[in-house]
Structures are given as structure tokens and as C-alpha cells.
């Protein structure tokens, strides 16, 4: 798997002109068939999904899947690395916390934003991502899989300007689709649920351009694990309900309120004698130190603290319950690992939709305050059958083969040639359109 940044590309190829025969007829210096998986580093979910699809493409190639060329090359690209100006997506994501969260919520599923939609266009390249378009002209991929709207729109713009014929497959990484996906120019949407398909139909996306696959996760989450062996290896009790608390994050800002809630819960852990809570601090050494100090100060023997954990799939599988935020990739990994969830905090935007989907299916619990979280944990301690009920309901949503299904769909589309007059290939500078009455509104 290649993960290439602009600094690694050849200068002459990167700055080749877009117009004229060099864009339309240039011969790639890379003869191997290429599938490009493009994400945007806004949080960790889009990147994780992209790497999962790339991993699945390589596995299908190595396992001799009929549609995968033996010399298939897979490249993972962060679209934000290819802008005229470097945009820090992680920092931008941290702006929409606290008082600004309702602003972000406005773009999600209100009547107006559900009907006035973006259809794709070359504006993305002209204004910001011309270097990416030049790279597409040089690399000539067989297909592009996009796990973020900016990645999808940049790929559509590059295809229009370079007059290539590769399919663009959109993979939303939450349980709903934003209005800024290039609906009118995407060849396929791989979505998580039937509810998302209903949203796309209202946005005039035909059924043959919708595939319900689930959200892609790494191959680790398809494997079985021995729960007792994992617990012994990690020094966790075999005779207690293990509750995994996912408090680690690449950027701490979006997790501030979540961590504040956990700080209020920790003093009550001594009352949860039948539970053992495992806190994951991730790569945040300062927060890990803080958790160890709280454990020591409150003399808690039913609390374990880990920093960065490499085998997260095995640890999830060894747990009975997960306490987490409602990010799309996090909840999907829990579903695939077959572990129920308690979702914590007031949710906005896509996370609110994730909460609605999981709680309406009775596949998770949702709490908004530290007191509610303590009550939920006490309920689980006294009624462990509640975990079993959530687990059964989650099986209706669980799709552990999503990454492979998306990879197979991309390879299949890569072999299909479209007529140049196909509306999906029509060139636009910018294209807005009015959809039907939204299938889901708030």
C-alpha cells in the first residue's frame, strides 16, 4: 500500500499542464493498474476507513480475486496534502465543539439542506486542488474510492478536467450523507444502511448507483478472538464484566467534554464492584498520567489504564461493553467486534444521526450526563442481560465485510467503460440542484 504525499511526486509530472493533449492522451509512467483511495484528515475516521478499503483491495489481489489484477497497485492519498494551501482538517474539526456545535449541526438533514444539493464540478480544482488534478493526469487511476466529501469532489473535478474515465465511489463514514457529496457525478455510493439509501433516492441518486455495504473497518475486526486468552494477556479479570472506555484521541479538543464527564464518574467506580473498567488514553501521555493519578487517589482496584493499544479489535472483543463517543468509525468497530455500547454526551451533526440510528435499533444506550452514565453502569451491573439484548439487536446492523464489499465493487466498476455522453461524465464548473422532499428531516 502506497501512502504518497506531494513532496514525493515528480516535479515535472506534478506541474504538467491540464489542457491539451497532455491531459487527455498522456501515457502514465506507472504501467501497473492503480486504485486510489482518497480521504481527508479531518479527525481519524475518514483515514481509518480509507486504509481499511486499501487493505481489502490488497487482500483481494493477494488472494486471487477474479476482478483484481495480480499487479494491482493501491495508493492512499490525503486530499488535504494536495491543496494550494495546506488546510489543517484536524484543527478545523476541533473548532466545532462547545458553543459552536449547533452551527455544524445546521448542515445535517434540515429541510433546506436536504433539498438544495451539490452535484459536482470543476470548481474544487480551479480554486484549491489543481495539484491533485495534475497528479491524477499523471497517475491515471482505474478507480478512485473517496471516504470524504472533499476527496470525492476533488476526484470528480480531476476526472472532468483530465477527460479520464475512472469511476468515483463515495463511501460516507457515518450513518447519513451530507448534501455536499457530488451526487450527480458519482458512479456509486457505498452506504451503511437502508435509511441512507432512502436519503440518496430523495437526492435523485438511482438505485443502481447505491450499494448497502456498511462502513469499512480493518480486517482485524472480521477475525475471531479468544476472550479469556486476551484478558489473561492483558491482566484483566475473567470473572467480571469488563467495560472498555475509549477516551484516547488524536486531538484532545473534541474529547474535552467526554473526558470531563469521565472525571466525574471515576469517584463512583468503587460502587461498581462487579464491573472492571479499562480506560484507553491513546497516545495522549498527559491524559494517561492523569488517569493513573485518579486511580491511585481513589484507590480503585477495578480500574485499568492503558495508553496506545495496538490490538484494539482483540481488546474490544474481550470486553462486555464499550463506553465511547458516537463517531462513525468507533461505533462501527464496536458493531463488528460484537460489543454493545453506551454512547456519552450530547451529539451534533453526524454524531447525532449515529446516536439516533443505534438507539432506535436498541443496539446501544445513550446518556448525556455523568449521573446518567453512572446509573447506566449500575443498571448493567444489576441486569447483565441488557448487554445480551443490545448485542442481538446490533446483529441487524453489523456488516463486518464492508471493506471487502466496497473494494470488490470498485474493482468491478473499474472494468466498465462508460459512454462519454453519459450524464455522469458531463463537465460542469459548479452544479447545484433541488432534490425531492427529504426522506429524513429534524
C-alpha positions in Angstrom: 0.0 0.0 0.0 1.4 3.4 -1.0 0.7 6.5 1.0 2.2 9.3 -1.1 2.4 13.0 -0.2 3.1 15.8 -2.7 6.7 16.0 -1.7 7.3 12.5 -3.0 5.9 13.1 -6.6 8.0 14.0 -9.6 8.0 17.8 -10.1 7.6 17.6 -13.9 4.6 15.3 -13.7 3.0 17.3 -10.8 3.0 20.6 -12.8 2.1 19.3 -16.2 -0.5 21.5 -17.9 -4.1 20.4 -17.6 -5.3 21.5 -21.1 -4.5 20.0 -24.4 -3.3 16.5 -25.4 -1.0 16.1 -22.4 -4.1 15.8 -20.1 -6.3 13.7 -22.4 -3.7 11.4 -24.0 -0.6 11.3 -21.8 0.8 7.8 -21.1 1.2 7.1 -17.5 4.8 6.4 -16.3 3.2 3.8 -14.0 2.1 0.9 -16.0 0.6 -1.1 -13.1 -3.2 -0.7 -12.7 -3.9 1.6 -9.9 -6.8 2.1 -7.5 -6.5 5.3 -5.5 -8.2 5.6 -2.1 -8.6 9.3 -1.1 -9.5 10.6 2.3 -9.3 13.9 4.2 -7.5 14.1 7.6 -10.5 15.6 9.4 -10.5 13.5 12.5 -9.3 9.9 12.3 -12.4 8.2 10.9 -12.0 9.1 7.2 -8.4 8.0 7.2 -9.1 4.8 9.0 -11.9 3.9 6.5 -9.6 4.7 3.6 -6.9 2.4 5.0 -9.4 -0.3 5.5 -10.6 -0.2 1.9 -6.9 -0.2 0.7 -6.1 -3.2 2.9 -9.1 -5.0 1.5 -8.1 -4.2 -2.1 -4.6 -5.7 -1.4 -6.1 -8.8 0.2 -8.4 -9.4 -2.7 -5.4 -9.1 -5.0 -3.2 -11.4 -3.0 -6.0 -14.0 -2.5 -6.5 -14.2 -6.3 -9.9 -12.4 -6.5 -11.1 -12.7 -10.1 -11.5 -8.9 -10.6 -8.2 -7.9 -9.0 -5.2 -7.7 -11.4 -2.2 -9.5 -10.0 -0.1 -6.4 -10.3 -2.7 -4.1 -8.8 -1.3 -1.1 -7.1 -3.2 0.6 -4.2 -2.4 4.1 -3.1 -3.8 6.0 -0.1 -3.9 9.8 -0.5 -4.9 12.6 1.9 -6.5 15.2 -0.3 -5.6 18.0 2.2 -1.9 17.4 1.4 -2.7 18.4 -2.2 -4.3 21.8 -1.8 -2.8 25.1 -2.9 -2.6 26.0 0.8 -2.2 23.4 3.5 -5.5 23.1 5.4 -5.4 21.6 8.9 -8.5 19.5 8.9 -7.9 18.2 12.5 -7.7 21.7 13.9 -10.8 22.7 11.9 -12.7 19.8 13.4 -11.8 21.0 16.9 -13.5 24.3 16.3 -16.9 22.8 16.3 -17.1 22.0 20.0 -18.8 23.8 22.8 -21.0 26.7 21.8 -20.2 26.3 18.1 -21.6 22.7 17.8 -25.1 23.8 16.8 -23.6 25.7 13.8 -22.1 22.5 12.5 -25.5 20.8 13.1 -27.1 23.1 10.6 -25.7 21.2 7.6 -27.2 17.9 8.6 -30.7 16.9 7.5 -32.8 20.0 7.9 -35.4 20.6 5.2 -33.4 23.3 3.3 -30.1 21.5 3.4 -31.8 18.3 2.5 -33.2 19.8 -0.8 -30.5 22.2 -2.0 -27.7 19.9 -3.0 -24.3 19.9 -4.7 -23.9 17.9 -7.9 -20.2 18.1 -8.5 -18.0 20.4 -10.6 -14.5 21.5 -11.6 -14.5 24.4 -9.1 -12.8 22.3 -6.5 -9.7 22.0 -8.7 -9.7 25.6 -10.0 -9.9 27.1 -6.6 -7.9 24.7 -4.4 -6.9 21.3 -5.7 -5.2 21.8 -9.1 -2.1 20.0 -7.8 -4.2 16.9 -7.2 -5.7 17.2 -10.7 -2.3 17.2 -12.2 -1.3 14.2 -10.2 -4.4 12.4 -11.4 -3.4 13.3 -15.0 -0.1 11.6 -14.4 -1.2 8.6 -12.4 -4.3 7.7 -14.4 -6.1 5.5 -11.8 -8.5 2.8 -12.8 -10.8 3.8 -9.9 -11.0 6.3 -7.1 -12.6 5.5 -3.7 -13.3 8.6 -1.6 -14.1 8.5 2.1 -14.7 12.2 2.5 -16.8 14.8 0.5 -13.7 16.9 -0.3 -11.9 13.9 -1.6 -14.9 12.9 -3.7 -15.4 16.3 -5.2 -11.7 16.7 -6.0 -11.7 13.4 -7.7 -14.8 14.4 -9.8 -13.1 17.7 -10.7 -9.9 15.9 -11.7 -11.8 13.4 -13.9 -13.7 16.2 -15.7 -10.6 18.2 -16.4 -8.3 15.4 -17.4 -11.1 13.7 -19.5 -10.4 10.3 -18.0 -13.0 7.6 -17.5 -12.3 6.2 -14.0 -15.3 5.6 -11.6 -15.6 7.5 -8.4 -17.0 5.6 -5.5 -18.2 7.6 -2.5 -18.0 6.0 1.0 -19.7 8.1 3.8 -18.2 7.2 7.1 -21.2 8.0 9.2 -24.8 6.8 9.2 -26.1 9.6 7.0 -24.9 11.5 3.9 -24.2 15.3 3.7 -25.6 17.4 0.9 -22.1 18.3 -0.4 -21.4 14.8 -1.8 -21.2 15.0 -5.6 -24.5 13.1 -6.1 -24.9 13.8 -9.8 -21.4 12.8 -10.8 -20.6 9.8 -8.5 -20.7 6.3 -10.0 -21.6 4.6 -6.8 -22.4 5.3 -3.2 -21.5 2.6 -0.7 -23.6 3.4 2.4 -24.1 1.8 5.8 -27.9 1.4 6.0 -31.2 1.3 4.1 -32.0 4.6 5.7 -29.1 6.2 3.9 -30.3 4.8 0.7 -33.6 6.4 1.2 -31.8 9.8 1.7 -29.9 9.3 -1.6 -33.1 8.4 -3.5 -34.6 11.7 -2.4 -31.5 13.3 -3.8 -32.1 11.8 -7.2 -29.5 9.1 -7.0 -30.7 6.0 -8.8 -30.9 2.6 -7.1 -28.2 1.1 -9.4 -25.8 3.7 -8.0 -26.4 2.8 -4.4 -24.9 -0.3 -2.6 -25.6 -1.0 1.1 -22.2 -2.3 2.3 -21.7 -0.9 5.8 -18.8 1.3 6.9 -15.4 -0.2 6.2 -13.2 -1.4 9.1 -9.8 -3.2 9.2 -9.5 -6.9 8.6 -8.8 -7.3 12.3 -12.5 -6.7 13.1 -13.5 -9.8 10.9 -11.4 -12.2 13.0 -12.5 -14.3 16.0 -10.6 -13.9 19.2 -10.3 -15.9 22.4 -11.8 -13.7 25.1 -10.2 -15.4 28.0 -6.7 -15.6 26.4 -6.8 -11.8 25.6 -7.9 -11.0 29.2 -5.1 -13.1 30.6 -2.5 -11.5 28.3 -3.6 -8.0 29.4 -4.1 -8.8 33.1 -7.8 -8.3 33.1 -10.2 -10.3 35.4 -12.0 -13.3 33.9 -14.9 -13.2 36.4 -16.1 -9.6 35.9 -18.0 -7.6 33.3 -15.2 -5.7 31.5 -16.2 -2.2 30.4 -13.9 -0.6 27.8 -13.8 3.2 28.0 -12.4 4.8 24.7 -11.1 8.2 25.8 -8.0 8.4 23.6 -7.9 10.8 20.6 -5.5 12.1 18.1 -6.8 15.6 19.0 -8.0 16.1 22.6 -10.3 19.1 22.0 -13.3 17.2 20.7 -13.0 14.9 23.7 -12.8 17.5 26.4 -16.5 17.2 27.5 -16.3 13.4 27.3 -13.2 13.3 29.5 -14.7 15.8 31.9 -17.7 13.5 32.3 -15.4 10.5 32.9 -13.6 12.5 35.6 -16.9 12.9 37.5 -17.7 9.2 37.1 -14.4 7.8 38.4 -15.0 8.6 42.1 -18.1 6.3 41.9 -16.3 3.3 40.4 -15.8 1.7 43.9 -19.6 1.2 44.0 -19.5 -0.9 40.7 -17.8 -3.9 42.3 -18.9 -6.4 39.6 -17.5 -4.2 36.8 -13.9 -3.7 35.8 -13.3 -0.5 33.7 -10.5 -0.3 31.2 -9.6 3.3 30.2 -7.8 3.9 26.9 -5.8 7.1 26.8 -4.4 6.6 23.4 -1.2 8.5 22.5 -2.0 11.3 25.0 0.7 10.7 27.6 -0.5 13.6 29.8 -4.1 12.2 29.9 -2.8 8.7 30.7 -0.8 10.2 33.6 -4.0 12.0 34.8 -6.0 8.7 34.8 -3.3 6.8 36.7 -3.3 9.6 39.3 -7.1 9.3 39.7 -6.9 5.6 40.1 -4.2 6.0 42.8 -6.0 8.8 44.6 -9.3 6.9 44.8 -7.6 3.5 45.5 -9.6 1.8 42.7 -8.8 -1.9 42.1 -11.5 -2.2 39.4 -9.8 0.3 37.1 -7.1 -0.3 34.5 -5.4 2.4 32.4 -3.7 1.7 29.0 -2.1 4.2 26.7 -2.0 3.4 23.0 -3.3 -0.1 22.3 -2.2 -1.9 19.1 -4.6 -4.8 19.2 -7.9 -2.8 19.6 -10.0 -5.4 17.8 -9.0 -8.1 20.3 -9.5 -5.8 23.3 -13.0 -4.9 22.1 -13.8 -8.5 21.6 -12.6 -9.3 25.1 -14.8 -6.6 26.6 -18.5 -6.9 27.5 -19.4 -3.3 27.0 -17.8 -0.1 25.5 -18.3 3.5 26.7 -17.5 5.9 23.9 -18.4 8.9 21.8 -20.6 8.4 18.8 -18.1 8.7 16.0 -19.0 6.7 12.9 -15.9 4.5 12.8 -15.8 4.0 16.5 -19.4 2.7 16.7 -18.9 0.6 13.5 -15.8 -1.1 15.0 -17.8 -1.9 18.1 -20.6 -3.4 16.0 -18.1 -5.5 14.1 -16.3 -6.6 17.3 -19.7 -7.6 18.7 -19.6 -5.4 21.8 -22.6 -3.2 22.9 -22.1 0.5 23.6 -23.0 3.3 25.9 -22.8 6.5 23.9 -21.9 9.5 26.0 -22.6 13.2 25.5 -24.9 15.5 23.6 -24.4 14.7 19.9 -24.5 17.1 17.0 -24.2 16.8 13.2 -23.3 13.3 12.0 -22.8 12.0 15.6 -26.4 12.9 16.4 -27.5 10.8 13.5 -25.3 7.9 14.6 -26.9 8.0 18.0 -30.4 8.1 16.6 -29.7 5.1 14.4 -28.2 2.9 17.1 -30.7 3.8 19.9 -33.7 3.4 17.6 -32.5 -0.1 16.8 -31.9 -0.7 20.6 -28.3 -1.6 19.8 -26.8 1.0 22.2 -27.6 3.1 25.2 -27.2 6.9 25.2 -26.5 9.1 28.2 -25.8 12.9 28.3 -24.6 13.5 31.8 -22.1 11.8 34.2 -25.0 10.9 36.6 -26.8 9.1 33.7 -23.6 7.3 32.9 -23.2 6.0 36.5 -26.9 5.0 36.5 -26.5 3.1 33.2 -23.4 1.3 34.5 -25.3 0.3 37.7 -28.2 -1.0 35.6 -25.7 -3.1 33.5 -24.2 -4.4 36.7 -27.5 -5.5 38.1 -29.1 -6.6 34.8 -26.3 -8.1 32.6 -29.0 -9.5 30.3 -29.3 -5.9 29.0 -25.9 -6.4 27.2 -27.2 -9.5 25.5 -30.3 -7.7 24.2 -28.2 -4.9 22.7 -25.9 -7.5 21.1 -28.8 -9.3 19.4 -30.2 -6.1 18.0 -26.8 -4.9 16.8 -26.6 -8.0 14.6 -29.2 -6.4 12.3 -26.8 -3.5 11.6 -23.4 -5.3 11.8 -21.6 -5.6 8.4 -18.0 -6.8 9.1 -17.4 -7.4 5.4 -17.9 -3.8 4.3 -14.3 -3.1 3.3 -14.1 -6.1 1.1 -17.5 -5.4 -0.5 -16.5 -1.9 -1.3 -13.2 -3.0 -2.7 -14.9 -5.6 -4.9 -17.4 -3.0 -6.1 -14.6 -0.6 -7.1 -12.8 -3.3 -9.0 -15.9 -4.3 -10.8 -16.7 -0.7 -11.8 -13.1 -0.2 -13.0 -13.7 -2.7 -15.7 -16.8 -0.9 -17.1 -16.4 1.7 -19.8 -18.9 4.5 -20.0 -20.1 6.4 -23.0 -18.5 9.9 -23.0 -22.0 11.3 -23.4 -23.2 9.7 -20.1 -24.6 12.4 -17.8 -22.2 11.3 -15.0 -19.3 12.4 -17.3 -20.7 15.8 -18.2 -18.4 18.7 -17.3 -19.6 21.4 -15.0 -17.9 24.3 -13.2 -20.4 24.1 -10.4 -23.7 22.3 -10.2 -26.5 22.8 -7.6 -29.8 21.1 -7.9 -33.1 20.7 -5.9 -33.8 17.2 -4.6 -37.2 15.7 -3.7 -38.7 16.1 -0.2 -36.0 14.8 2.2 -36.6 11.3 3.4 -35.4 12.3 6.9 -35.5 15.7 8.5 -35.3 17.2 12.0 
